[in-house]
Amino acid sequence: MASRIIQTLTGENLLRRSVTLQCFVRHGHRLRGKPPGVARTLEQRLACERAVDPELAKKVNIGFPHLKPARSEQLKERLAHLKAQRANPELEKASRAKTLTVDPELVKQDWLTTSGPFHIKRLAEHYGVFEHLYGSAYFVPRVHLQIAFNNGDVASPVYYGNVLKPSEASAEPTVQFDASFNFRGSTSGEAKAGDSWWTLVLTNPDGHFSEYDKEYCHWFVANIPNGQVEKGERIVPYLQPIPPKGTGFHRHVFVLYKQDKKLDLSEYKIDGEKATDLAARTFKTLDFYRKYQDDMTPAGLAFFQSDWDTSLVNFYRDVLKMKHPVFEYDFPAPYIRDQEWFPLRKPFNLYMDKYRDPLQINKEYLARKLAKTHPFDGPEAPLRFPNAHPVRDVPSWQRTEIKKDRRGWGRINDI
């Protein structure tokens, strides 16, 4: 805490009150400016500099609204359930004997109908799915997608951000969902057969090679009747994940749209030789939704992550007919100051090696290592107790170098 404030007013500053300096004395140390607790923190300063109009940054819900049942219906259903549970003697007996089991599928179904969609929305926001696909819009997934890649006897499911290798997702997945979901909240029956149309899109917002704000469409199935994906119209054939080496994890997002009617989406159709042309698969989810937002609404969401594996080397060469791309970070050369005539308090050998060719240094280390290596018996056996052998009559820098060689430290391991 500041004990007192000293105001220094000298000469010209007597007439210029605006340039008055305030010096706070805390425990004998003078600090310019306001003390901690009074001055704004870095977080507060950044918040002022990055202030955004809340009206412009407000998120827009483009999905189906959340229709909660009436409170009286919920209470009535809950009381009826409790009454049935209490009247079940077998249930009470199993509970007292600690043999009562809970079916995880029932728990999952209850989660999907209550708080599950909101948890999935939070996961999608965490991974930046809505931001990179729809900008300032979002939706709450109302339809649960069951997606799995089948590789023989092994099935690789898709959840909400799990990691799948390209070799695990090489074939077209199986997709199942409940097409009878009633979005109006009424309980008077299910949808009739033949009047439910859907569109499923698989897109990669992280993998475009030439345009940073575009995506690659890996799969596009339109006009799916009553949730039967196999009977839908194949607009874009399936393409497995192709994350290049050195680019990390790529998000692959499944978005399910509920159509109001059957649509003509032939303008996005790709077939034949264009199926392996990445330029033809260029896609923009936001532009697609803006064009058809009056006829379809996003209803389901699932996504996984994928990174490079060795199977992509042959896939790029044989299927995509292109050179396998590899991304590497080009580290700049380290800065080395000009050489001095008399460098003080610097190791002699390390200082001189800084200004030599690294290839020449490695050559000297290799020649020194080969000189101690027998052509048939191999290298000399290492000392059992390297610290027990003294090093005399050599400069300090050379003594350190010998000790490092004995212990196997430093650049001797690079040869």
C-alpha positions as CSV (number, residue, x, y, z in Angstrom):
1,M,0.0,0.0,0.0
2,A,1.1,3.5,-0.7
3,S,2.2,5.3,2.5
4,R,2.4,8.8,1.0
5,I,2.4,10.6,-2.3
6,I,5.2,13.0,-3.2
7,Q,4.3,15.5,-5.8
8,T,7.4,17.0,-7.5
9,L,6.8,20.5,-8.9
10,T,9.9,22.2,-10.2
11,G,10.4,25.3,-12.4
12,E,8.4,25.0,-15.5
13,N,6.2,22.2,-14.1
14,L,4.7,24.6,-11.5
15,L,2.6,26.1,-14.4
16,R,2.0,22.8,-16.1
17,R,0.0,20.6,-13.7
18,S,-0.6,18.0,-16.4
19,V,3.0,16.8,-16.3
20,T,3.1,16.3,-12.6
21,L,4.7,12.9,-11.6
22,Q,3.3,10.8,-8.8
23,C,5.8,8.7,-6.9
24,F,4.5,6.1,-4.5
25,V,6.7,5.0,-1.7
26,R,6.3,1.4,-0.6
27,H,8.7,-0.1,1.9
28,G,11.4,2.3,0.9
29,H,11.1,1.7,-2.9
30,R,9.8,4.4,-5.2
31,L,7.4,3.2,-8.0
32,R,6.2,5.4,-10.9
33,G,2.5,5.1,-11.7
34,K,-0.3,3.5,-9.7
35,P,0.4,0.6,-7.3
36,P,-1.0,-2.9,-7.8
37,G,-4.6,-3.0,-6.8
38,V,-5.2,0.5,-8.1
39,A,-3.8,0.2,-11.6
40,R,-5.6,-1.9,-14.2
41,T,-4.5,-5.5,-14.8
42,L,-3.3,-6.7,-18.1
43,E,-6.5,-8.6,-18.6
44,Q,-8.5,-5.4,-18.0
45,R,-6.3,-3.4,-20.5
46,L,-6.7,-6.1,-23.2
47,A,-10.5,-6.2,-22.6
48,C,-10.7,-2.4,-23.3
49,E,-8.5,-2.7,-26.4
50,R,-10.5,-5.7,-27.8
51,A,-13.9,-4.4,-26.9
52,V,-16.6,-5.7,-29.3
53,D,-20.1,-4.4,-29.8
54,P,-22.3,-7.1,-28.1
55,E,-25.0,-6.5,-30.8
56,L,-22.5,-7.4,-33.6
57,A,-21.0,-10.3,-31.7
58,K,-24.3,-11.8,-30.7
59,K,-24.6,-15.5,-31.7
60,V,-27.6,-16.5,-33.8
61,N,-29.4,-19.9,-33.3
62,I,-30.1,-21.3,-36.8
63,G,-31.3,-24.7,-35.5
64,F,-34.6,-26.0,-34.1
65,P,-35.7,-24.4,-30.8
66,H,-35.7,-26.2,-27.5
67,L,-39.3,-27.1,-26.7
68,K,-39.7,-28.1,-23.1
69,P,-42.7,-30.0,-22.0
70,A,-45.1,-28.5,-19.5
71,R,-44.0,-28.4,-15.9
72,S,-47.2,-30.1,-14.8
73,E,-46.6,-33.0,-17.3
74,Q,-43.0,-33.5,-16.1
75,L,-44.1,-33.5,-12.4
76,K,-47.0,-36.0,-13.2
77,E,-44.6,-38.3,-15.1
78,R,-42.0,-38.1,-12.3
79,L,-44.5,-38.9,-9.5
80,A,-45.9,-41.9,-11.5
81,H,-42.4,-43.2,-12.0
82,L,-41.6,-42.9,-8.3
83,K,-44.8,-44.6,-7.3
84,A,-44.0,-47.5,-9.6
85,Q,-40.5,-47.8,-8.3
86,R,-41.6,-47.8,-4.6
87,A,-44.2,-50.5,-5.3
88,N,-41.6,-52.8,-6.8
89,P,-40.4,-55.1,-3.9
90,E,-37.7,-56.8,-6.1
91,L,-36.2,-53.4,-6.8
92,E,-36.0,-52.6,-3.1
93,K,-34.5,-56.0,-2.3
94,A,-31.8,-55.6,-5.0
95,S,-31.0,-52.1,-3.7
96,R,-30.6,-53.3,-0.1
97,A,-28.5,-56.3,-1.2
98,K,-26.3,-53.9,-3.4
99,T,-27.0,-55.9,-6.5
100,L,-29.0,-53.2,-8.3
101,T,-27.7,-52.5,-11.8
102,V,-28.3,-49.6,-14.1
103,D,-28.6,-50.1,-17.9
104,P,-26.1,-47.6,-19.5
105,E,-28.2,-47.5,-22.7
106,L,-31.1,-46.1,-20.7
107,V,-28.9,-43.5,-19.1
108,K,-27.5,-42.5,-22.5
109,Q,-31.0,-42.2,-24.0
110,D,-32.1,-40.0,-21.1
111,W,-29.0,-37.9,-21.5
112,L,-29.7,-37.4,-25.2
113,T,-33.2,-36.2,-24.6
114,T,-32.3,-33.8,-21.7
115,S,-28.9,-32.1,-21.4
116,G,-27.0,-34.1,-24.1
117,P,-27.6,-31.7,-27.0
118,F,-26.4,-28.8,-25.0
119,H,-23.2,-30.7,-24.0
120,I,-22.6,-31.5,-27.7
121,K,-23.0,-27.8,-28.5
122,R,-20.4,-26.9,-25.9
123,L,-18.0,-29.4,-27.3
124,A,-18.5,-28.1,-30.8
125,E,-17.8,-24.5,-29.6
126,H,-14.7,-25.7,-27.8
127,Y,-13.3,-27.2,-31.1
128,G,-14.4,-24.1,-33.1
129,V,-16.8,-26.0,-35.3
130,F,-19.5,-23.4,-35.4
131,E,-17.1,-20.5,-35.7
132,H,-15.3,-21.9,-38.8
133,L,-18.4,-23.3,-40.5
134,Y,-21.2,-20.8,-39.8
135,G,-19.4,-17.7,-38.4
136,S,-21.5,-16.1,-35.8
137,A,-24.3,-18.7,-36.0
138,Y,-24.8,-22.0,-34.1
139,F,-27.3,-24.7,-33.5
140,V,-28.2,-27.3,-30.9
141,P,-28.1,-30.8,-32.3
142,R,-31.5,-32.3,-31.8
143,V,-31.0,-35.5,-33.8
144,H,-28.4,-38.0,-32.5
145,L,-26.1,-39.4,-35.2
146,Q,-24.7,-42.9,-34.9
147,I,-21.7,-43.1,-37.3
148,A,-19.1,-45.8,-37.5
149,F,-16.3,-46.8,-39.9
150,N,-16.2,-50.6,-40.4
151,N,-12.8,-52.2,-40.9
152,G,-13.5,-55.9,-41.1
153,D,-14.4,-57.0,-37.5
154,V,-13.4,-53.7,-36.0
155,A,-15.8,-50.7,-35.9
156,S,-14.4,-47.1,-35.3
157,P,-17.3,-44.9,-34.1
158,V,-17.4,-41.2,-34.5
159,Y,-18.3,-39.1,-31.4
160,Y,-17.4,-35.5,-30.8
161,G,-13.7,-34.9,-31.3
162,N,-12.2,-38.4,-31.0
163,V,-9.1,-39.2,-33.1
164,L,-9.3,-41.6,-36.1
165,K,-6.4,-42.4,-38.4
166,P,-7.0,-42.1,-42.2
167,S,-6.5,-45.9,-42.5
168,E,-9.4,-46.4,-40.0
169,A,-11.7,-44.1,-42.1
170,S,-10.7,-45.3,-45.5
171,A,-14.2,-46.6,-46.4
172,E,-17.6,-45.0,-46.4
173,P,-19.2,-45.0,-42.9
174,T,-22.5,-46.3,-41.8
175,V,-24.9,-43.6,-40.5
176,Q,-28.1,-44.1,-38.5
177,F,-30.4,-41.6,-36.9
178,D,-34.0,-41.3,-35.8
179,A,-35.9,-39.7,-38.7
180,S,-39.2,-39.7,-36.8
181,F,-38.1,-36.9,-34.4
182,N,-40.9,-34.5,-33.9
183,F,-39.5,-30.9,-34.0
184,R,-42.8,-29.3,-33.0
185,G,-42.8,-30.9,-29.6
186,S,-46.2,-32.6,-29.8
187,T,-46.6,-36.2,-28.9
188,S,-49.4,-37.1,-31.2
189,G,-47.8,-39.7,-33.3
190,E,-44.7,-39.9,-35.5
191,A,-43.9,-38.6,-38.9
192,K,-45.5,-40.5,-41.8
193,A,-43.5,-42.6,-44.1
194,G,-42.1,-40.8,-47.2
195,D,-42.5,-37.2,-45.9
196,S,-39.1,-36.8,-44.2
197,W,-36.1,-35.6,-46.2
198,W,-32.6,-35.1,-45.0
199,T,-29.1,-34.1,-46.2
200,L,-25.8,-35.2,-44.8
201,V,-22.5,-33.4,-45.4
202,L,-19.0,-34.3,-44.3
203,T,-16.6,-31.4,-44.6
204,N,-13.0,-30.6,-43.6
205,P,-12.5,-26.9,-42.6
206,D,-8.7,-27.4,-41.9
207,G,-7.4,-29.1,-45.1
208,H,-7.7,-26.7,-48.1
209,F,-4.4,-26.3,-49.9
210,S,-4.9,-23.0,-51.7
211,E,-7.8,-21.0,-49.9
212,Y,-7.6,-20.7,-46.1
213,D,-11.3,-19.9,-45.8
214,K,-12.6,-22.8,-47.9
215,E,-13.2,-26.4,-47.1
216,Y,-13.0,-29.8,-48.8
217,C,-16.3,-31.7,-49.1
218,H,-15.5,-35.4,-48.3
219,W,-19.1,-36.7,-48.6
220,F,-22.4,-35.3,-49.6
221,V,-25.7,-37.3,-49.5
222,A,-28.9,-35.4,-50.3
223,N,-32.6,-36.2,-50.3
224,I,-32.3,-39.0,-47.7
225,P,-35.8,-40.5,-47.3
226,N,-36.8,-41.2,-43.7
227,G,-33.3,-41.6,-42.4
228,Q,-32.3,-44.3,-45.0
229,V,-28.9,-43.0,-46.0
230,E,-28.2,-45.8,-48.4
231,K,-31.2,-44.6,-50.5
232,G,-30.1,-41.0,-50.6
233,E,-28.7,-39.2,-53.6
234,R,-24.9,-39.3,-53.8
235,I,-23.9,-35.8,-54.7
236,V,-20.2,-36.1,-53.7
237,P,-18.7,-39.6,-53.3
238,Y,-16.9,-40.4,-50.1
239,L,-13.2,-39.4,-49.8
240,Q,-11.1,-40.5,-46.8
241,P,-9.3,-38.0,-44.6
242,I,-6.1,-36.7,-46.2
243,P,-4.3,-34.6,-43.6
244,P,-0.8,-33.7,-45.0
245,K,2.3,-34.6,-42.9
246,G,3.3,-31.8,-40.5
247,T,-0.2,-30.1,-40.3
248,G,-1.4,-31.7,-37.1
249,F,-5.0,-32.8,-36.5
250,H,-7.8,-31.9,-39.0
251,R,-11.4,-31.7,-38.0
252,H,-13.9,-33.7,-40.1
253,V,-17.5,-32.6,-39.4
254,F,-20.7,-34.4,-40.1
255,V,-23.7,-32.0,-40.4
256,L,-27.2,-33.4,-40.8
257,Y,-29.8,-31.0,-42.3
258,K,-33.6,-31.5,-42.1
259,Q,-35.3,-30.6,-45.4
260,D,-38.7,-29.1,-45.8
261,K,-39.1,-30.8,-49.2
262,K,-37.1,-32.6,-51.8
263,L,-34.4,-30.3,-53.3
264,D,-32.4,-30.3,-56.5
265,L,-28.7,-30.1,-55.4
266,S,-27.2,-31.3,-58.7
267,E,-25.1,-28.1,-58.9
268,Y,-22.8,-29.7,-56.3
269,K,-22.7,-33.1,-58.0
270,I,-19.2,-34.6,-58.6
271,D,-18.6,-37.9,-60.3
272,G,-16.2,-39.7,-62.6
273,E,-12.7,-38.3,-62.8
274,K,-13.7,-35.3,-60.8
275,A,-14.2,-37.5,-57.7
276,T,-10.4,-37.4,-57.0
277,D,-10.0,-33.8,-58.0
278,L,-9.5,-31.8,-54.8
279,A,-10.2,-28.5,-56.6
280,A,-13.7,-29.7,-57.6
281,R,-14.4,-30.6,-53.9
282,T,-13.9,-27.0,-52.7
283,F,-16.8,-26.2,-50.5
284,K,-18.1,-23.5,-48.2
285,T,-20.6,-24.5,-45.6
286,L,-21.8,-20.9,-44.8
287,D,-22.4,-20.2,-48.5
288,F,-24.3,-23.5,-48.9
289,Y,-26.5,-22.8,-45.9
290,R,-27.2,-19.2,-46.9
291,K,-28.5,-20.4,-50.3
292,Y,-30.8,-23.1,-48.9
293,Q,-31.6,-21.7,-45.4
294,D,-35.3,-21.4,-46.3
295,D,-35.6,-25.1,-47.2
296,M,-33.3,-26.8,-44.6
297,T,-32.3,-26.6,-41.0
298,P,-29.2,-28.1,-39.3
299,A,-30.4,-30.8,-36.9
300,G,-27.5,-33.3,-36.2
301,L,-23.8,-33.0,-35.6
302,A,-20.8,-35.3,-35.1
303,F,-17.1,-34.8,-35.8
304,F,-13.7,-36.5,-35.4
305,Q,-10.1,-35.5,-35.8
306,S,-7.5,-37.2,-38.0
307,D,-3.8,-36.7,-38.5
308,W,-1.2,-38.1,-41.0
309,D,-0.2,-41.7,-41.2
310,T,1.9,-43.8,-43.6
311,S,-1.0,-45.0,-45.6
312,L,-1.4,-41.5,-47.1
313,V,1.9,-41.8,-49.1
314,N,0.4,-44.3,-51.5
315,F,-3.0,-42.7,-51.4
316,Y,-1.7,-39.4,-52.7
317,R,0.3,-41.1,-55.4
318,D,-2.1,-43.7,-56.6
319,V,-5.6,-42.2,-56.0
320,L,-5.1,-38.4,-56.0
321,K,-2.3,-38.5,-58.6
322,M,-0.3,-35.9,-56.9
323,K,3.0,-35.6,-55.0
324,H,2.7,-36.4,-51.3
325,P,2.8,-32.9,-49.5
326,V,5.0,-32.5,-46.5
327,F,4.9,-29.3,-44.4
328,E,7.9,-28.4,-42.3
329,Y,8.9,-25.4,-40.3
330,D,11.9,-23.6,-41.6
331,F,13.8,-22.4,-38.6
332,P,15.9,-19.3,-39.2
333,A,19.6,-19.4,-38.8
334,P,20.7,-18.5,-35.2
335,Y,22.2,-15.0,-34.7
336,I,25.9,-15.0,-34.1
337,R,27.5,-11.8,-33.1
338,D,30.8,-10.7,-34.7
339,Q,34.0,-12.3,-33.5
340,E,36.0,-10.5,-30.8
341,W,39.8,-10.2,-30.5
342,F,39.8,-11.0,-26.8
343,P,36.6,-12.9,-25.7
344,L,36.5,-12.8,-22.0
345,R,35.0,-15.5,-19.7
346,K,33.9,-17.6,-22.6
347,P,34.9,-21.3,-23.3
348,F,37.7,-21.3,-25.8
349,N,36.6,-24.4,-27.8
350,L,32.9,-23.5,-27.9
351,Y,33.5,-20.0,-28.8
352,M,35.8,-20.9,-31.8
353,D,33.4,-23.7,-33.0
354,K,30.7,-21.1,-33.3
355,Y,32.5,-19.5,-36.3
356,R,33.5,-22.8,-38.0
357,D,31.6,-24.9,-40.5
358,P,29.5,-27.5,-38.7
359,L,30.4,-30.1,-41.3
360,Q,34.0,-29.7,-40.5
361,I,33.4,-30.1,-36.8
362,N,31.4,-33.3,-37.4
363,K,34.2,-34.6,-39.6
364,E,36.7,-34.1,-36.8
365,Y,34.5,-35.8,-34.3
366,L,34.0,-38.7,-36.7
367,A,37.7,-39.1,-37.4
368,R,38.4,-39.0,-33.6
369,K,35.8,-41.7,-33.0
370,L,37.0,-43.9,-35.9
371,A,40.6,-43.7,-34.6
372,K,39.5,-45.5,-31.4
373,T,37.5,-48.1,-33.2
374,H,39.0,-51.4,-34.2
375,P,37.8,-52.7,-37.7
376,F,37.0,-56.1,-36.3
377,D,36.6,-55.7,-32.5
378,G,34.6,-52.5,-32.6
379,P,35.1,-49.4,-30.4
380,E,37.0,-49.4,-27.2
381,A,35.2,-50.5,-24.0
382,P,34.0,-47.4,-22.0
383,L,35.6,-46.7,-18.7
384,R,33.8,-48.3,-15.8
385,F,34.3,-45.3,-13.6
386,P,35.0,-42.3,-15.9
387,N,35.1,-39.8,-13.0
388,A,37.8,-41.8,-11.2
389,H,40.5,-41.2,-13.8
390,P,42.2,-37.8,-13.4
391,V,43.0,-35.5,-16.3
392,R,46.2,-33.6,-15.8
393,D,48.5,-31.1,-17.7
394,V,45.8,-29.9,-20.1
395,P,43.9,-26.6,-20.3
396,S,40.6,-26.3,-18.5
397,W,38.6,-26.2,-21.7
398,Q,40.2,-29.4,-22.9
399,R,39.7,-31.1,-19.6
400,T,36.0,-30.4,-19.8
401,E,35.9,-31.7,-23.3
402,I,37.6,-35.0,-22.3
403,K,35.2,-35.5,-19.4
404,K,32.2,-34.9,-21.6
405,D,33.6,-37.5,-24.1
406,R,34.0,-40.0,-21.4
407,R,30.5,-39.6,-20.1
408,G,29.0,-39.5,-23.6
409,W,27.7,-35.9,-23.3
410,G,27.4,-33.3,-26.0
411,R,28.0,-33.4,-29.7
412,I,29.8,-36.8,-29.6
413,N,26.3,-38.4,-29.6
414,D,25.4,-36.8,-32.9
415,I,27.9,-38.8,-34.9
